[in-house]
Amino acid sequence: MASRFSGALQLTNLDDFITPSQECIKPMEIKKNKAKPGSKIKIQDDGSYMEILEDGPLTKLQKVEITLADCLACSGCITSAESVLVTQQSQEELLRVFQEKLEKQKQGEDNTKFIVVSLSIQPILSLAERYKLKPEDTAQKLAGYFKSVGADMVLDMTIAEDFSLIESAKEFVERYKAAKEDSKNQLPMLASSCPGWVCYAEKTHGNFILPYISITKSPQQIMGSLVKYHLAHVKGLSPEQVYHVTLMPCYDKKLEASREDFYNNLKETRDVDCVITAIEVEQMLIQQEKSLSDFDNATIERPFQFQEKNDSILLGHQGSGSGGYADFIFHYAAKNLFQETNAKLEYKSLRNPDFQEAVLEKDGEVLLRFAVANGFRNIQNLVQKLKRGKSPYDYVEVMACPTGCLNGGAQIRSQDGTQPRELARKLENEYYKLPKSDPENNTVITELYKSWLEGEHSDKAENYLHTKYHEVEKMNATVSIKW
């Protein structure tokens, strides 16, 4: 089974490539015993390792399980995804949590987790195509499914997407102004919502590339902050009493949720406890021998009193199906930097359809130059231009998957042989049909800045809406040694 992690992660460093026949294991420290005689290691026919003592019986050596946190601390690749034991992020773990809650409820126990599931738009569209449902019906049936197995609340992630867009746009304007005063300021600003791209940058290009990357959290992690540190408080719960699940379009989001930056040591809880994907939902339904259409519609709840002017269950954003970062930031910057309130954004493809460029011109002068770069090849070209000092862009929306998040590695593949790019275009057409959110005029966002974050520039806003990145130093793994 091929890895569904993004190409940027699979191809981080070919010298560190782990073939499917090899296993990624954390070295195990064996304490020496001076009184113990020497021993030998023998590999059994089943691949297990046995320790042979000179004066004793055979002893089977135990492998050390690798977690996603271990994986993030390694400078190698994660190509052999099936060899990495993704214990905290598997569908089996999610079902175990649901089952544990149901059993405790049957026994009358009160100390059960409050389970919240947050739905992002891309896997909803993928599941809608798979089960031939309308997107809004799909969202409601997903709510019915998750509540049937034990979820207490199912939310959509539009409010987190709006927060991410607004904070990214503000960050860009600040960087642009600073760049005009100091040529050493790091432009272009590169999008940070794709964890595959961020992980590749940290492991491969380190401190050279990190200053370019936006420090605004992705919608998934902003939703984690909202659920664990706002919704939990409203419900009279502590963050560790809430188990937060997100439905996302790619496996890389599991890596993002597992970052130590998003773990609260004091409360011993993560902002997102488990990431489940569209293809895993399909697998869970197959195991139950059910279709998504078999479940009753349930309510997508709005604990943040969102969409007061729009009754639509689902909202999209102007621009790409990856969240529309380039579009929103372009228009925000045009208005706030150059007082252009009716700026038109027209993309033109350059080398390939996955690399597009747009400019803002006035009186023949180029004021802003934006780009969208999807796929590993375009990411490589972008980085090489930056290293040569030849990148002309002010902002680049970067996504590791070709055609962006609608073609994420964990989106359900076509049942009729349709090619991935063609299927992504079909999902994109459905995305464009959705009513559009208006982050700048969302009064709920404004109220949350005041009540929850205590101001746009407070420490809470900094902690809940922004993050940091870290260079991962190279180390010599045994699989990369050239004999």
Secondary structure, DSSP 4 states (H G I P E B T S, - for coil): ----S-HHHHTS-GGG---TTS-----------TTSPPEEEEE-TTS-EEEEETTS-EEEPPPPPPPHHHHHT-SS----GGGS--GGGSHHHHHHHHHHHHHHHHTT-S---EEEEEE-HHHHHHHHHHTT--HHHHHHHHHHHHHHTT-SEEEE-HHHHHHHHHHHHHHHHHHHHHHHH-TTS--SEE----HHHHHHIIIIIHHHHGGGB--BPPHHHHHHHHIIIIIHHHTT--GGGEEEEEEES-THHHHHHT-GGGEETTTTEESSSEEEEHHHHHHHHHHTT--GGGSPP---B-TT---TT---S--B-SS-TT--HHHHHHHHHHHHHH--TT-----EE-SSTTEEEEEEEETTEEEEEEEEEESHHHHHHHHHHHHTT----SEEEEESSTT-GGG-TTSPPPSS---HHHHHHHHHHHHHHSPBP-GGG-HHHHHHHHHTSSSTTSHHHHHHHB-----------GGG---
